[in-house]
Amino acid sequence: MKSSHQGDEGFTSLLGSQRVLKSDLRPEAYGTLDEASAALGLARAAAAKARTNEIIRGIQQDLVTASAEIATPADRYEGSIHKITAAHVRQVELLTERLEQEVEIGRQFVQPGATIAEAALHLARAIVRRAERRVVSLREDNLATNPELLRFLNRLSDLLFVLALFEATQVEEQR
């Protein structure tokens, strides 16, 4: 694949042809989601359990949808199929509820590092929380008007916390 070098001047394209500075809130937000997906990829590669791997794959697909939503200019938003919906939010809530039944959630702070997968899940959680803050900034500038997007990111950080505990618990039981 030949590089076009179109970003050399500090601009990038949103979905479609609109060009914005790379420092624009939208590339900052979807770039942060890309970082979260990369951390999730590390967690998936190191996961001890197939269930963790399966959950992460679904999350990564949803992050692509969220990124595409953020990268869609306002004039193309209404016709876009790339939107986080209440169904996405509910799916994250259901996964969290199911996992909470299988792990003990303590009252102390967690120090990541029990396993590579667990630490990567906590890293992804922290990155998702940063992405959530970026989307709040987008909302303040009327660049992200879908309330489900913020709900999704908020619930996702909860899911990643519980999934990290699940992954670490499963490993502890095997030791």
TAWO-V90766 format. One record per residue. N is the residue number from 1. RES is the residue in one letter. OMEGA is omega in whole degrees, 0 to 359 (none if undefined). Layout:
N;RES;OMEGA
N;RES;OMEGA
This chain:
1;M;180
2;K;179
3;S;181
4;S;179
5;H;182
6;Q;181
7;G;184
8;D;182
9;E;177
10;G;178
11;F;175
12;T;180
13;S;168
14;L;177
15;L;189
16;G;184
17;S;182
18;Q;180
19;R;178
20;V;175
21;L;178
22;K;177
23;S;177
24;D;181
25;L;183
26;R;176
27;P;177
28;E;181
29;A;182
30;Y;173
31;G;177
32;T;176
33;L;176
34;D;176
35;E;179
36;A;179
37;S;178
38;A;177
39;A;177
40;L;176
41;G;176
42;L;179
43;A;180
44;R;180
45;A;183
46;A;186
47;A;179
48;A;186
49;K;178
50;A;180
51;R;176
52;T;180
53;N;181
54;E;180
55;I;181
56;I;178
57;R;179
58;G;179
59;I;181
60;Q;177
61;Q;178
62;D;178
63;L;175
64;V;178
65;T;180
66;A;179
67;S;179
68;A;177
69;E;181
70;I;183
71;A;180
72;T;178
73;P;183
74;A;183
75;D;179
76;R;189
77;Y;184
78;E;182
79;G;184
80;S;175
81;I;183
82;H;180
83;K;172
84;I;184
85;T;175
86;A;178
87;A;175
88;H;181
89;V;182
90;R;178
91;Q;178
92;V;178
93;E;180
94;L;178
95;L;179
96;T;180
97;E;180
98;R;181
99;L;179
100;E;178
101;Q;184
102;E;181
103;V;175
104;E;179
105;I;182
106;G;181
107;R;181
108;Q;176
109;F;180
110;V;173
111;Q;182
112;P;175
113;G;178
114;A;176
115;T;176
116;I;181
117;A;180
118;E;179
119;A;179
120;A;176
121;L;176
122;H;176
123;L;179
124;A;178
125;R;180
126;A;179
127;I;177
128;V;178
129;R;176
130;R;177
131;A;177
132;E;178
133;R;178
134;R;180
135;V;174
136;V;177
137;S;177
138;L;179
139;R;179
140;E;178
141;D;180
142;N;178
143;L;175
144;A;186
145;T;182
146;N;181
147;P;180
148;E;179
149;L;178
150;L;178
151;R;180
152;F;182
153;L;178
154;N;180
155;R;181
156;L;178
157;S;175
158;D;180
159;L;182
160;L;176
161;F;182
162;V;178
163;L;176
164;A;177
165;L;178
166;F;181
167;E;180
168;A;179
169;T;180
170;Q;179
171;V;179
172;E;180
173;E;181
174;Q;184
175;R;none
